[in-house]
């Protein structure tokens, strides 16, 4: 079975531990998909974007191991993505795409997690880490914006006066 990875499963050392029989096939680009961080990597449809990815050949045993690692079917679901292969053909490998309540829970990833993805980029010949940096920067911005919105909501609901004093009662 063909499997396409865009996050830490691009890292060959990690995949060797998770799925010893997985075979790395090629570096590919996911056209029309954007890498985002929700404390872990995810992809979202975006017609103007491309995301570096790794194409793997996996066994059913590998798939079961990945299902457990990815939290399938609660955190991620499986989708078939149309991709262009290096030989010019098209294929529809399986990919994990976030599902459920965390689907819109943007947040930065840990440094260690980002380093494992960066190693995976390099494993497949992607020297430009710009998509990874952009996803992390966007997650930081969105997390800060959400935090500020919470602060504003708390401030709006908190009376700026001492209880009872505003109404002439003491």
TIKOLGU-102409 format. One record per residue (C-alpha): residue in three letters; residue number from 0; x, y, z. Coordinates in pm, 1 decimal. Example, Ala and Ser with C-alpha at 12.3 -4.5 7.8 and 13.67 -1.06 7.14 Angstrom:
<sites>
<site><residu>ala</residu><num>0</num><X>1230.0</X><Y>-450.0</Y><Z>780.0</Z></site>
<site><residu>ser</residu><num>1</num><X>1367.0</X><Y>-106.0</Y><Z>714.0</Z></site>
</sites>
This chain:
<sites>
<site><residu>unk</residu><num>0</num><X>0.0</X><Y>0.0</Y><Z>0.0</Z></site>
<site><residu>unk</residu><num>1</num><X>121.5</X><Y>352.7</Y><Z>-79.0</Z></site>
<site><residu>unk</residu><num>2</num><X>134.1</X><Y>594.3</Y><Z>214.2</Z></site>
<site><residu>unk</residu><num>3</num><X>219.3</X><Y>964.0</Y><Z>202.4</Z></site>
<site><residu>unk</residu><num>4</num><X>370.2</X><Y>1132.8</Y><Z>509.9</Z></site>
<site><residu>unk</residu><num>5</num><X>406.5</X><Y>1508.3</Y><Z>563.6</Z></site>
<site><residu>unk</residu><num>6</num><X>511.1</X><Y>1528.9</Y><Z>931.6</Z></site>
<site><residu>unk</residu><num>7</num><X>727.6</X><Y>1322.5</Y><Z>1163.9</Z></site>
<site><residu>unk</residu><num>8</num><X>665.4</X><Y>1008.3</Y><Z>957.4</Z></site>
<site><residu>unk</residu><num>9</num><X>896.2</X><Y>1157.3</Y><Z>694.8</Z></site>
<site><residu>unk</residu><num>10</num><X>1177.1</X><Y>1084.5</Y><Z>941.8</Z></site>
<site><residu>unk</residu><num>11</num><X>1340.6</X><Y>759.5</Y><Z>831.0</Z></site>
<site><residu>unk</residu><num>12</num><X>1474.4</X><Y>668.1</Y><Z>1177.7</Z></site>
<site><residu>unk</residu><num>13</num><X>1132.6</X><Y>709.0</Y><Z>1336.1</Z></site>
<site><residu>unk</residu><num>14</num><X>962.4</X><Y>511.7</Y><Z>1062.0</Z></site>
<site><residu>unk</residu><num>15</num><X>1222.2</X><Y>234.7</Y><Z>1099.8</Z></site>
<site><residu>unk</residu><num>16</num><X>1113.5</X><Y>198.8</Y><Z>1463.7</Z></site>
<site><residu>unk</residu><num>17</num><X>739.4</X><Y>227.2</Y><Z>1395.9</Z></site>
<site><residu>unk</residu><num>18</num><X>728.4</X><Y>31.2</Y><Z>1072.0</Z></site>
<site><residu>unk</residu><num>19</num><X>1045.6</X><Y>-170.7</Y><Z>1010.9</Z></site>
<site><residu>unk</residu><num>20</num><X>911.3</X><Y>-306.8</Y><Z>680.9</Z></site>
<site><residu>unk</residu><num>21</num><X>820.2</X><Y>34.2</Y><Z>536.5</Z></site>
<site><residu>unk</residu><num>22</num><X>1015.2</X><Y>124.2</Y><Z>223.2</Z></site>
<site><residu>unk</residu><num>23</num><X>1088.4</X><Y>486.7</Y><Z>137.0</Z></site>
<site><residu>unk</residu><num>24</num><X>1001.1</X><Y>542.6</Y><Z>-228.1</Z></site>
<site><residu>unk</residu><num>25</num><X>1026.3</X><Y>911.4</Y><Z>-317.0</Z></site>
<site><residu>unk</residu><num>26</num><X>1003.4</X><Y>1272.5</Y><Z>-219.3</Z></site>
<site><residu>unk</residu><num>27</num><X>684.3</X><Y>1427.5</Y><Z>-357.6</Z></site>
<site><residu>unk</residu><num>28</num><X>488.3</X><Y>1750.4</Y><Z>-333.9</Z></site>
<site><residu>unk</residu><num>29</num><X>129.3</X><Y>1758.3</Y><Z>-210.8</Z></site>
<site><residu>unk</residu><num>30</num><X>-24.9</X><Y>2013.3</Y><Z>-445.3</Z></site>
<site><residu>unk</residu><num>31</num><X>-325.6</X><Y>2198.5</Y><Z>-307.8</Z></site>
<site><residu>unk</residu><num>32</num><X>-238.9</X><Y>2116.6</Y><Z>55.5</Z></site>
<site><residu>unk</residu><num>33</num><X>-85.7</X><Y>2337.5</Y><Z>324.7</Z></site>
<site><residu>unk</residu><num>34</num><X>109.8</X><Y>2215.8</Y><Z>626.6</Z></site>
<site><residu>unk</residu><num>35</num><X>-35.3</X><Y>2341.9</Y><Z>957.8</Z></site>
<site><residu>unk</residu><num>36</num><X>53.2</X><Y>2280.2</Y><Z>1320.8</Z></site>
<site><residu>unk</residu><num>37</num><X>-202.6</X><Y>2174.9</Y><Z>1577.8</Z></site>
<site><residu>unk</residu><num>38</num><X>67.5</X><Y>2085.6</Y><Z>1828.6</Z></site>
<site><residu>unk</residu><num>39</num><X>129.3</X><Y>1805.8</Y><Z>1576.3</Z></site>
<site><residu>unk</residu><num>40</num><X>143.8</X><Y>1825.7</Y><Z>1197.8</Z></site>
<site><residu>unk</residu><num>41</num><X>-165.3</X><Y>1827.5</Y><Z>981.7</Z></site>
<site><residu>unk</residu><num>42</num><X>-251.2</X><Y>1931.9</Y><Z>628.7</Z></site>
<site><residu>unk</residu><num>43</num><X>-542.9</X><Y>2138.4</Y><Z>506.2</Z></site>
<site><residu>unk</residu><num>44</num><X>-671.6</X><Y>2194.2</Y><Z>154.8</Z></site>
<site><residu>unk</residu><num>45</num><X>-533.0</X><Y>2517.7</Y><Z>7.8</Z></site>
<site><residu>unk</residu><num>46</num><X>-542.3</X><Y>2552.2</Y><Z>-371.6</Z></site>
<site><residu>unk</residu><num>47</num><X>-233.5</X><Y>2777.0</Y><Z>-385.7</Z></site>
<site><residu>unk</residu><num>48</num><X>-8.6</X><Y>2572.3</Y><Z>-160.1</Z></site>
<site><residu>unk</residu><num>49</num><X>231.4</X><Y>2281.5</Y><Z>-192.5</Z></site>
<site><residu>unk</residu><num>50</num><X>365.6</X><Y>2071.4</Y><Z>92.4</Z></site>
<site><residu>unk</residu><num>51</num><X>677.9</X><Y>1853.4</Y><Z>95.2</Z></site>
<site><residu>unk</residu><num>52</num><X>596.1</X><Y>1489.7</Y><Z>160.8</Z></site>
<site><residu>unk</residu><num>53</num><X>743.0</X><Y>1141.0</Y><Z>158.4</Z></site>
<site><residu>unk</residu><num>54</num><X>597.9</X><Y>846.6</Y><Z>-29.3</Z></site>
<site><residu>unk</residu><num>55</num><X>631.1</X><Y>507.6</Y><Z>142.5</Z></site>
<site><residu>unk</residu><num>56</num><X>535.5</X><Y>151.0</Y><Z>58.4</Z></site>
<site><residu>unk</residu><num>57</num><X>386.0</X><Y>1.6</Y><Z>375.6</Z></site>
<site><residu>unk</residu><num>58</num><X>251.6</X><Y>-336.3</Y><Z>482.3</Z></site>
<site><residu>unk</residu><num>59</num><X>-73.9</X><Y>-405.3</Y><Z>667.6</Z></site>
<site><residu>unk</residu><num>60</num><X>132.3</X><Y>-446.3</Y><Z>986.3</Z></site>
<site><residu>unk</residu><num>61</num><X>284.6</X><Y>-103.1</Y><Z>923.0</Z></site>
<site><residu>unk</residu><num>62</num><X>-60.2</X><Y>42.8</Y><Z>869.3</Z></site>
<site><residu>unk</residu><num>63</num><X>-182.6</X><Y>-95.1</Y><Z>1203.7</Z></site>
<site><residu>unk</residu><num>64</num><X>124.0</X><Y>50.4</Y><Z>1378.9</Z></site>
<site><residu>unk</residu><num>65</num><X>63.8</X><Y>387.4</Y><Z>1212.7</Z></site>
<site><residu>unk</residu><num>66</num><X>-306.2</X><Y>373.9</Y><Z>1303.4</Z></site>
<site><residu>unk</residu><num>67</num><X>-207.4</X><Y>341.4</Y><Z>1670.2</Z></site>
<site><residu>unk</residu><num>68</num><X>58.3</X><Y>614.0</Y><Z>1647.7</Z></site>
<site><residu>unk</residu><num>69</num><X>-173.8</X><Y>856.3</Y><Z>1465.0</Z></site>
<site><residu>unk</residu><num>70</num><X>-473.1</X><Y>800.5</Y><Z>1693.5</Z></site>
<site><residu>unk</residu><num>71</num><X>-686.0</X><Y>665.7</Y><Z>1409.7</Z></site>
<site><residu>unk</residu><num>72</num><X>-984.8</X><Y>711.0</Y><Z>1386.7</Z></site>
<site><residu>unk</residu><num>73</num><X>-1025.9</X><Y>964.7</Y><Z>1667.1</Z></site>
<site><residu>unk</residu><num>74</num><X>-744.8</X><Y>1214.2</Y><Z>1604.8</Z></site>
<site><residu>unk</residu><num>75</num><X>-675.6</X><Y>1139.9</Y><Z>1238.5</Z></site>
<site><residu>unk</residu><num>76</num><X>-876.5</X><Y>978.3</Y><Z>960.7</Z></site>
<site><residu>unk</residu><num>77</num><X>-739.6</X><Y>822.9</Y><Z>643.2</Z></site>
<site><residu>unk</residu><num>78</num><X>-786.9</X><Y>995.9</Y><Z>311.4</Z></site>
<site><residu>unk</residu><num>79</num><X>-671.7</X><Y>911.5</Y><Z>-38.6</Z></site>
<site><residu>unk</residu><num>80</num><X>-481.0</X><Y>1205.2</Y><Z>-186.8</Z></site>
<site><residu>unk</residu><num>81</num><X>-418.4</X><Y>1245.6</Y><Z>-556.5</Z></site>
<site><residu>unk</residu><num>82</num><X>-45.6</X><Y>1300.7</Y><Z>-608.1</Z></site>
<site><residu>unk</residu><num>83</num><X>197.5</X><Y>1323.5</Y><Z>-897.0</Z></site>
<site><residu>unk</residu><num>84</num><X>469.6</X><Y>1060.7</Y><Z>-877.0</Z></site>
<site><residu>unk</residu><num>85</num><X>829.0</X><Y>1130.7</Y><Z>-986.3</Z></site>
<site><residu>unk</residu><num>86</num><X>774.3</X><Y>915.8</Y><Z>-1298.5</Z></site>
<site><residu>unk</residu><num>87</num><X>489.9</X><Y>1143.8</Y><Z>-1409.9</Z></site>
<site><residu>unk</residu><num>88</num><X>211.4</X><Y>903.1</Y><Z>-1320.3</Z></site>
<site><residu>unk</residu><num>89</num><X>-61.6</X><Y>983.2</Y><Z>-1070.1</Z></site>
<site><residu>unk</residu><num>90</num><X>-153.0</X><Y>781.8</Y><Z>-761.8</Z></site>
<site><residu>unk</residu><num>91</num><X>-386.0</X><Y>805.1</Y><Z>-463.6</Z></site>
<site><residu>unk</residu><num>92</num><X>-181.7</X><Y>706.2</Y><Z>-158.4</Z></site>
<site><residu>unk</residu><num>93</num><X>-330.5</X><Y>700.5</Y><Z>188.3</Z></site>
<site><residu>unk</residu><num>94</num><X>-260.1</X><Y>992.6</Y><Z>422.4</Z></site>
<site><residu>unk</residu><num>95</num><X>-370.5</X><Y>1077.9</Y><Z>774.4</Z></site>
<site><residu>unk</residu><num>96</num><X>-567.4</X><Y>1403.4</Y><Z>806.4</Z></site>
<site><residu>unk</residu><num>97</num><X>-681.3</X><Y>1544.2</Y><Z>1139.4</Z></site>
<site><residu>unk</residu><num>98</num><X>-1039.7</X><Y>1485.6</Y><Z>1245.5</Z></site>
<site><residu>unk</residu><num>99</num><X>-1265.1</X><Y>1563.9</Y><Z>1536.8</Z></site>
<site><residu>unk</residu><num>100</num><X>-1236.4</X><Y>1826.7</Y><Z>1809.3</Z></site>
<site><residu>unk</residu><num>101</num><X>-866.0</X><Y>1904.2</Y><Z>1749.7</Z></site>
<site><residu>unk</residu><num>102</num><X>-930.6</X><Y>1982.4</Y><Z>1384.4</Z></site>
<site><residu>unk</residu><num>103</num><X>-921.4</X><Y>2359.4</Y><Z>1451.4</Z></site>
<site><residu>unk</residu><num>104</num><X>-693.5</X><Y>2351.2</Y><Z>1756.3</Z></site>
<site><residu>unk</residu><num>105</num><X>-397.2</X><Y>2537.9</Y><Z>1608.5</Z></site>
<site><residu>unk</residu><num>106</num><X>-93.6</X><Y>2551.1</Y><Z>1833.2</Z></site>
<site><residu>unk</residu><num>107</num><X>282.2</X><Y>2539.0</Y><Z>1800.5</Z></site>
<site><residu>unk</residu><num>108</num><X>464.5</X><Y>2208.4</Y><Z>1806.8</Z></site>
<site><residu>unk</residu><num>109</num><X>747.9</X><Y>2129.1</Y><Z>2046.3</Z></site>
<site><residu>unk</residu><num>110</num><X>1106.4</X><Y>2191.1</Y><Z>1938.9</Z></site>
<site><residu>unk</residu><num>111</num><X>1181.8</X><Y>1817.4</Y><Z>1945.9</Z></site>
<site><residu>unk</residu><num>112</num><X>884.3</X><Y>1737.3</Y><Z>1724.1</Z></site>
<site><residu>unk</residu><num>113</num><X>984.3</X><Y>2009.8</Y><Z>1476.0</Z></site>
<site><residu>unk</residu><num>114</num><X>1341.3</X><Y>1875.5</Y><Z>1471.8</Z></site>
<site><residu>unk</residu><num>115</num><X>1213.1</X><Y>1527.0</Y><Z>1385.2</Z></site>
<site><residu>unk</residu><num>116</num><X>1014.6</X><Y>1669.9</Y><Z>1092.3</Z></site>
<site><residu>unk</residu><num>117</num><X>1314.6</X><Y>1877.4</Y><Z>979.3</Z></site>
<site><residu>unk</residu><num>118</num><X>1526.7</X><Y>1560.7</Y><Z>983.3</Z></site>
<site><residu>unk</residu><num>119</num><X>1257.0</X><Y>1392.7</Y><Z>772.2</Z></site>
<site><residu>unk</residu><num>120</num><X>1263.7</X><Y>1680.0</Y><Z>523.2</Z></site>
<site><residu>unk</residu><num>121</num><X>1639.1</X><Y>1633.1</Y><Z>489.0</Z></site>
<site><residu>unk</residu><num>122</num><X>1599.7</X><Y>1253.3</Y><Z>467.3</Z></site>
<site><residu>unk</residu><num>123</num><X>1396.7</X><Y>1307.6</Y><Z>150.0</Z></site>
<site><residu>unk</residu><num>124</num><X>1612.3</X><Y>1586.8</Y><Z>5.9</Z></site>
<site><residu>unk</residu><num>125</num><X>1400.9</X><Y>1886.2</Y><Z>108.5</Z></site>
<site><residu>unk</residu><num>126</num><X>1664.1</X><Y>2136.1</Y><Z>225.4</Z></site>
<site><residu>unk</residu><num>127</num><X>1423.7</X><Y>2431.3</Y><Z>237.4</Z></site>
<site><residu>unk</residu><num>128</num><X>1246.3</X><Y>2425.4</Y><Z>573.7</Z></site>
<site><residu>unk</residu><num>129</num><X>1028.6</X><Y>2727.4</Y><Z>486.3</Z></site>
<site><residu>unk</residu><num>130</num><X>696.8</X><Y>2531.5</Y><Z>484.7</Z></site>
<site><residu>unk</residu><num>131</num><X>776.3</X><Y>2392.7</Y><Z>830.1</Z></site>
<site><residu>unk</residu><num>132</num><X>876.3</X><Y>2734.4</Y><Z>966.1</Z></site>
<site><residu>unk</residu><num>133</num><X>565.4</X><Y>2894.7</Y><Z>814.9</Z></site>
<site><residu>unk</residu><num>134</num><X>335.9</X><Y>2635.2</Y><Z>974.2</Z></site>
<site><residu>unk</residu><num>135</num><X>494.8</X><Y>2688.7</Y><Z>1316.2</Z></site>
<site><residu>unk</residu><num>136</num><X>483.9</X><Y>3069.8</Y><Z>1284.8</Z></site>
<site><residu>unk</residu><num>137</num><X>116.3</X><Y>3057.7</Y><Z>1183.7</Z></site>
<site><residu>unk</residu><num>138</num><X>37.0</X><Y>2829.1</Y><Z>1479.7</Z></site>
<site><residu>unk</residu><num>139</num><X>209.9</X><Y>3067.7</Y><Z>1721.4</Z></site>
<site><residu>unk</residu><num>140</num><X>18.7</X><Y>3365.0</Y><Z>1578.5</Z></site>
<site><residu>unk</residu><num>141</num><X>-316.4</X><Y>3185.9</Y><Z>1593.5</Z></site>
<site><residu>unk</residu><num>142</num><X>-252.1</X><Y>3061.2</Y><Z>1948.9</Z></site>
<site><residu>unk</residu><num>143</num><X>-164.0</X><Y>3415.7</Y><Z>2063.9</Z></site>
<site><residu>unk</residu><num>144</num><X>-473.0</X><Y>3555.7</Y><Z>1892.6</Z></site>
<site><residu>unk</residu><num>145</num><X>-693.9</X><Y>3295.4</Y><Z>2062.9</Z></site>
<site><residu>unk</residu><num>146</num><X>-536.0</X><Y>3372.5</Y><Z>2400.7</Z></site>
<site><residu>unk</residu><num>147</num><X>-595.4</X><Y>3747.3</Y><Z>2355.4</Z></site>
<site><residu>unk</residu><num>148</num><X>-958.1</X><Y>3679.8</Y><Z>2263.5</Z></site>
<site><residu>unk</residu><num>149</num><X>-996.7</X><Y>3486.0</Y><Z>2588.9</Z></site>
<site><residu>unk</residu><num>150</num><X>-843.9</X><Y>3773.2</Y><Z>2785.1</Z></site>
<site><residu>unk</residu><num>151</num><X>-1085.8</X><Y>4017.3</Y><Z>2620.5</Z></site>
<site><residu>unk</residu><num>152</num><X>-1382.2</X><Y>3793.8</Y><Z>2699.9</Z></site>
<site><residu>unk</residu><num>153</num><X>-1273.0</X><Y>3765.2</Y><Z>3064.2</Z></site>
<site><residu>unk</residu><num>154</num><X>-1227.2</X><Y>4143.0</Y><Z>3089.2</Z></site>
<site><residu>unk</residu><num>155</num><X>-1568.5</X><Y>4211.0</Y><Z>2935.4</Z></site>
<site><residu>unk</residu><num>156</num><X>-1738.5</X><Y>3983.3</Y><Z>3187.1</Z></site>
<site><residu>unk</residu><num>157</num><X>-1549.9</X><Y>4112.5</Y><Z>3492.0</Z></site>
<site><residu>unk</residu><num>158</num><X>-1706.6</X><Y>4422.8</Y><Z>3648.5</Z></site>
<site><residu>unk</residu><num>159</num><X>-1456.7</X><Y>4707.0</Y><Z>3690.4</Z></site>
<site><residu>unk</residu><num>160</num><X>-1614.4</X><Y>4807.9</Y><Z>4017.7</Z></site>
<site><residu>unk</residu><num>161</num><X>-1620.8</X><Y>4668.1</Y><Z>4366.9</Z></site>
<site><residu>unk</residu><num>162</num><X>-1932.3</X><Y>4461.0</Y><Z>4438.8</Z></site>
<site><residu>unk</residu><num>163</num><X>-2213.7</X><Y>4670.4</Y><Z>4579.1</Z></site>
<site><residu>unk</residu><num>164</num><X>-2038.4</X><Y>5008.4</Y><Z>4546.0</Z></site>
<site><residu>unk</residu><num>165</num><X>-2162.4</X><Y>5077.3</Y><Z>4192.9</Z></site>
<site><residu>unk</residu><num>166</num><X>-2524.4</X><Y>5065.2</Y><Z>4308.7</Z></site>
<site><residu>unk</residu><num>167</num><X>-2479.2</X><Y>5276.4</Y><Z>4621.4</Z></site>
<site><residu>unk</residu><num>168</num><X>-2482.9</X><Y>4974.9</Y><Z>4850.6</Z></site>
<site><residu>unk</residu><num>169</num><X>-2212.1</X><Y>4903.9</Y><Z>5101.7</Z></site>
</sites>
